[in-house]
């Protein structure tokens, strides 16, 4: 044997970059069957009514919690917003979601005209109105 050379034992090196793998499918499947079949063979325990209740109690607690913490306050805010938009009349001072404040000079079904400066009218959607300002707020500015 020459020094500095590597002698390979066993099978020849793989060709074209493909690594040849010797694998025995029946042996691997036997090992898997050997490990998994006992897990499937175990009998399921009998479910008792108490076990069923203990599985669902977190769900039974979460549903009312979501209702009182998320759904009910959101529906309350939506109702307040609908009532506020229904009560808007000409001459009211409003603020929009874009930060524009002005006086309502025209009302439509889904839009309203807001005067933001002298003879400057902007048409905005009613849903963009975030609040009604107290009377005289714009004059004090």
C-alpha positions in Angstrom: 0.0 0.0 0.0 1.3 3.4 -0.9 1.5 6.1 1.7 -0.8 9.1 1.3 -3.4 7.2 -0.6 -6.8 6.2 0.7 -8.0 2.7 0.3 -11.7 2.3 0.2 -13.3 -0.9 1.5 -16.7 -2.1 0.6 -18.8 -1.0 -2.3 -17.6 1.3 -5.1 -18.1 5.1 -4.8 -21.5 6.4 -6.0 -21.7 7.7 -9.6 -23.1 11.0 -10.9 -23.5 12.4 -7.4 -26.2 10.0 -6.4 -25.6 8.3 -3.1 -26.4 4.7 -3.3 -28.2 3.5 -0.2 -28.7 0.0 0.6 -31.9 -0.4 2.4 -33.9 -3.4 3.1 -37.6 -2.5 2.9 -39.0 -5.6 4.5 -36.7 -5.2 7.5 -37.6 -1.6 8.1 -41.3 -2.3 7.7 -41.0 -5.1 10.2 -39.4 -2.8 12.7 -42.2 -0.2 12.2 -44.8 -2.9 12.5 -43.1 -4.3 15.6 -43.2 -0.8 17.3 -46.6 0.5 16.1 -48.8 -2.6 16.4 -48.8 -2.7 20.2 -49.9 0.9 20.3 -52.9 0.1 18.0 -53.6 -3.2 19.9 -54.2 -1.5 23.2 -57.8 -1.3 24.2 -59.4 2.1 24.6 -60.4 2.9 28.1 -64.1 3.3 28.7 -65.2 6.9 28.7 -67.2 7.9 31.8 -69.5 10.9 31.9 -67.2 12.6 34.3 -64.3 12.2 31.8 -66.4 13.7 29.0 -67.3 16.7 31.2 -63.7 17.2 32.2 -62.7 17.3 28.5 -65.2 20.0 27.6 -65.1 22.3 30.7 -62.4 24.6 29.2 -64.7 25.1 26.2 -67.7 25.7 28.4 -65.7 28.3 30.3 -64.3 30.0 27.2 -67.6 30.6 25.3 -69.2 32.9 27.9 -65.8 34.5 28.5 -65.5 35.4 24.8 -69.1 36.6 24.7 -68.7 39.0 27.7 -65.2 40.2 26.9 -65.3 40.4 23.1 -68.6 40.1 21.4 -70.9 42.0 23.7 -68.7 45.2 24.0 -68.2 45.2 20.2 -71.9 45.0 19.5 -72.5 47.7 22.1 -70.0 50.0 20.4 -71.5 49.3 17.0 -75.0 50.2 18.3 -73.7 53.4 19.8 -72.0 54.3 16.4 -75.2 53.6 14.5 -77.2 55.8 16.9 -74.7 58.6 16.6 -74.8 58.5 12.8 -78.6 58.5 12.8 -78.7 61.6 15.0 -76.3 63.8 12.9 -78.1 66.8 11.5 -77.1 69.8 9.4 -75.0 72.2 11.4 -73.4 69.6 13.6 -69.6 69.6 13.9 -68.0 66.2 13.3 -64.6 64.6 13.1 -63.6 62.0 10.5 -61.4 59.0 10.8 -58.8 60.9 8.7 -58.6 63.6 11.3 -60.6 66.2 9.4 -63.1 68.3 11.4 -65.8 70.2 9.9 -69.5 71.3 9.9 -72.2 69.2 8.3 -73.8 71.1 5.4 -75.5 68.2 3.6 -76.8 64.8 4.3 -77.3 61.8 2.0 -78.1 58.1 2.3 -74.4 57.0 2.7 -72.5 60.3 2.2 -72.5 63.7 3.9 -71.0 67.0 2.9 -68.7 68.6 5.4 -67.5 72.2 5.3 -63.9 72.1 6.5 -63.1 75.8 5.7 -65.0 78.8 4.3 -66.5 77.6 1.0 -64.5 74.3 1.0 -66.9 71.3 1.0 -65.8 67.7 1.2 -68.0 64.7 0.6 -67.3 61.9 3.1 -68.9 58.5 3.9 -71.0 58.4 7.0 -68.9 55.4 8.2 -65.9 57.7 8.2 -67.4 59.9 10.9 -65.8 59.0 14.3 -67.5 61.4 16.5 -69.7 64.5 16.9 -67.9 67.5 18.4 -69.4 69.8 20.9 -71.0 73.0 19.4 -68.5 75.8 19.0 -65.4 73.6 18.9 -64.4 74.7 15.4 -65.1 78.4 16.1 -62.7 78.4 19.1 -59.8 77.1 16.9 
